[in-house]
Amino acid sequence: MKLDQRPTETARVLSDKSTLLKLYREMLLIRRFEEKTAEMYQMAKIGGFCHLNIGEEATIVGTVSALRKEDYVYSNYREHGHAIAKGVDAKAIMAELFGKETGTSHGRGGSMHLFDHDRRFFGGYAIVGEALPLACGTGYAIRYQDKPEVVMSMFGDGATNIGAFHESLNVAKLWKLPVVFVIINNQYGMGTAVSRASAVTELWKKALAYDMTGERVDGMDVLAVRQVTDRLVAQARDQHEPSLLECVTYRYRGHSMSDPDTYRGKQEVTEWKERDSILKFGEYLKRERLASDRDLEAMDVEVMAEVDAAVKFADESPEPDPKDLFRDVYADEAAS
């Protein structure tokens, strides 16, 4: 599909009732899943570090929904919602958080290392910016094999200050790799505000150094995010041109479940919550007569049942067998 045809196609998709309701449901599922995750963490069902997506749902769903099944997603350690948006089973994600054998990584990865090969969700990574060069590697493989696929690399604002970010953007442009780099700018890298960490606070401008398309969008508006992402994904797929998309959003909770979150004022958090993407999109659906209060309430009940079923599945799943302790540590030479 040519790029000049994409806006018409996007408008058609984003006026389709079933598509709009699907976007709302995915956002709601991520929110309820993360709220339940926080509850399970506090009950000590989940160990280790745990980073939640609450507040970022519009950015997540708006970007990932623009991809096809065969496209790839590389994420960071705040990736539960990214995995859900890519179609990874909520039961398998919760089981991984519980450290169970039925989890996405058989209980070996936990919250920061979700992985689903079949869904082409290629991870959560604990190191900031770790997946950026890997996304370029997959983009290079796509070019080499001349496939119509796209890679989406998702990371936080803090990653834009490290060497791997600049090296990855440079090589992606140099080699014309089909990668869409997505900055989830939730205003803080751990406890440090963007304005104190980056000389350039409009992070999309960092694309200019590499003669790359750069865009900035309201990350609390799922339709705005989806619209610009459609265009950038089409550019990557049709022209093998990379791009950098900055989604300005907010996380309602601290950096992780162990973060006391004392570096932000309560008024700031309240102001962002007043712009809540799910509530705003729900009002839009009602205003356009695409859903009623009863419809949205019924969807919430359905989503909560799905999340409760995921917890039940994780709770009842077996622990990893100690005899498999060294499984997957090294590549299987026999398989190669």
N, C-alpha and C positions, 0 to 999 in steps of 0.2 A: 504494500500500500504506500502510495506517495505521501510525503509529508503534508502537501497542500490539501490532501483529502482528510487528514486526521481530525481537524477541528469539527467537521460535519459528523464524522463517526462518533467522536467523543460526545457531542451534543445529543446524539441519538441514544447512546448508552446511558448517559446521565439523566435522561428524561424517562427511562424505562422503569416502571414501578417495581418490578421484581429485582432489578439491579439495585435500586435505591434501598429497598427493604433489606437486601442482602448486606449492603454496606453497613446499615444501622445494626443489624444483628451481629455482625462480626465485631463491630466496636463494642457492643454491649457484652458479648461473650468474653472479650479480652478484659473488660472492666471487672466483670463478675469473677472471672478466673483469678485475676490478680488479687481481688479482695479476699477470696477464699484462700489463696496462697499465703497472704499475710496472716490470716487466722490460723492456718496449719503450721506456719513457722513459729508463731507464738505458743502453739501447743507442743512444740518440739518434734513435730512430725517431719519437718524439713530441717536439715542441718547445713552448715557452711554459710557462704555468702549468698544473698538473695536480693536481686535488684528488680524492682517492679516498674511496669509500664503505665501505671495509672496517671491519666492526664494526657498521654501521648497517642491515644487511640486513633484520632483522625489522621495523623501523620502516618501511622503504621498501615492502616487499612487503605488510605488514599494512594499510597505508593505501591504496596504489594499487590493490590487488586488490579493494577494495570498490567501485570505480568501474565504470561501463559504458563501452563503446567510445566513445559519443558525448560522454562527459564530458571536461572539460579539466584539464590539469595545467600549472601554472606552477611552475618550480623555481628553483634558484640555481646557483652555479658548481660545486657538488659534485653533479652531476646524472647521471653515467653510469648509476648504478643506477636512478634514477627513470625514465630513458628506457627502460631494459630492461624494467622492471616495467610500463610503459605499452604495451609491445609493439613498441617500435622495434627494428628488425633489428640484431643485434649486429655484423654485417658493416658496416653503414652507420655505426654509431657508431665502430667501430675505424678505418674509413677516414677519418672526420672527424678523429679524433685524429692520424692520419698526415698530415692536410692534403691528402687526395686528392679528386679531382672526384666520386667516387662516395659521398662522405660525406654526412651528413644536411644539411649546409649547404654542400655542394660544396667542402669544404676551406677555406672562408673564415672559419669560426667557431672551429674547434678545440675543445679540451676544455671550455671554459666556455660555448659557444654552440651546443649541440645544439638541433635544431628538427625537428619532423615534423608537418606540417599534417594529413596523413591520419590519424595516430594521435592528433591533438589534444594533442600534447605541444608546448606553446608556449614552450619555451625554458628553458634556462640563461641566466643573466644575471650579468655580472661585478660589477656594483655591488650592494652589500649592500642587500637590501630593494627592489631596483628593480622586481621583478615584482608586488609587493603591490597597487599602484594599478591595474596592468594586469589583474590577476585580478578586481578590482572592476569594471573596464570590461566585461569579458566577462560577469560576473554581471549587470550592468545590461542588457546586450544580451539575455541569456536572459529576464530579467523582461519586457523590452519586447516581445519576440516570443512570450512565454508558452510557452516550451519546457520540457520536463521534464528539463533538464540540470543538471549540478552542476560547479562549479569547485573544484579543490583547489589551494591555494597553499602551497608547501612552502619553508621557509626555516630558517636556523639561529638559535640563541639570541641571537646578537649583533644580529640584525635587530629584536628586540623593543625595542631602546633608541632607535630612530631615529624621526623624525617621520612618515615614510610609513607605518609600522606602525600608529601610533595614528590617523592620518587614515583609513587603509583600514578599520580595525575600526569606527570611528565611522560612516563612510558606509555600510558594509555593513549595520550594524544599523539605521541610519536609513532606508535604502531597501529593507530586507528582501531582501538579495541572497543567492542560493544558493551561498555560498562556505564551504568548510571550510578554515580556516587551520591549517596543521600546523607546529608548532615542532619541529624536529629538534634537541633539546637534547643535544648531544654533549659538554657540560660546558665547552667552550672556544670563545671567539670569537677565532680565530687563536691567540695564546698567552695570552690573558687568561681566567682562570676566571670563570664566571658570578657567583660571589660577590663578585668585585671589579669587576664591570661593571654589575650590576643591583641596585637597592635592594630589589626583590622577586625572590627567588631561586626561588620556586615560580611559574614563568612563566605558568601557566594562569590565575592570579589576575588577570592584566592584562585578562582578558575582563570582569571584574566592573565595571570602570569604564564599560563600554558596555552593561551589562545583557544580556550575551551569554553563551550556554552555554559554560562552560569545563570541560575535562576534563584529567586527567593519567593517563598509563598507562606501564607498564613497557615501554620501547621495545626490550627484548631478548626479549620474548615475543610472537611473531608472532600467536598466537591471541588474546591479550589485546588487541593493537593492532587486529586485524581486527574483533573484537567491538564495541569502542567506536566504531570508524570507521563500521561499518555503521549504527549508530544516528544518528551525526551526518550522514552522507550522506543517510539517509532524511529527517531533519529538514530539510535543505537542499532536497531534491527535493520533498517533500510540502508543506512549510509555508513555503518560501523564508525560512528562518531560518538565519543564519550561526552559526558556532561557532569556538572556538579549542581545538585539541588539542595538548597538550604531550607529546611522546614522549621519555622519558628514556633516552638511549642513550650510545654511546661510539664514538669513532673510534680505531682501534688505531694509526694512523700520525699523523705530524704534520699540520699544517694543509694543507700542500701537499708535493709531492715535493721541494721545495727547503728545507723546514723541518727543521732539525736536531733539533727536538723536545727541547729541553733544559729546558723549563719544567715537565715532569711527572716524578714519581718512577717508577722502574721497577716498584716494588711496586704502585702504583696501576694501571698498565697490566695487570700480571699478574692482579690481582684481577678486573678487568673481563673479561679473556680467559677466566677460569674460568667466567664466566657466558655464554660464547659462544652466540649465538642459534641457530646452525646445529647445533652439537653437541647443544645442549639439545633442540632440536626433533627431531633424529634419534633421540635416546634415547627421546623420547615416542612416535615412530612405531614403534620396536621394542617398546617396552613394551606398546603397544596392539595389537601384532601386525598392524600395517598395512604393515610393511616389515621385511626382514631385513638383516643386515650385507651380505650379497651383493647385495641390491637397491640399497642405498645406494651401494655401491662401483661397481656397474654404472652408476648414474646419474651418478656423478662422472666415470667414463670417458667417458660420452656427452657430458657438459657440456664437458669438456676438449677433446674433438674439435670441438665447436661453436666454442669459443674459438680453437683453433688454425686452424680454417677461416676465422674472421674475420680473423686476422692475415695469413693467406695472401692473402685477398681484398684487404685493405688494401695489402699489400706490392706486389701485382701491378696495382693500380689506377693509372690515369694521373694525372699531376699536372694541376692546373687549367691551362687554356690562357691564356697571357698576354693574348690578344686579348679575353678576357672579364673583364679586370681591373675594369672599371667596371660590369659587369652587376650588377643588383640594388642598386645604390647609390641610385638614385631609382626611385620607383614608375613602372610602365609606363603612360604616359598613354593609349596606344592601347587597353590592356586595360580601362581604366575607361570 
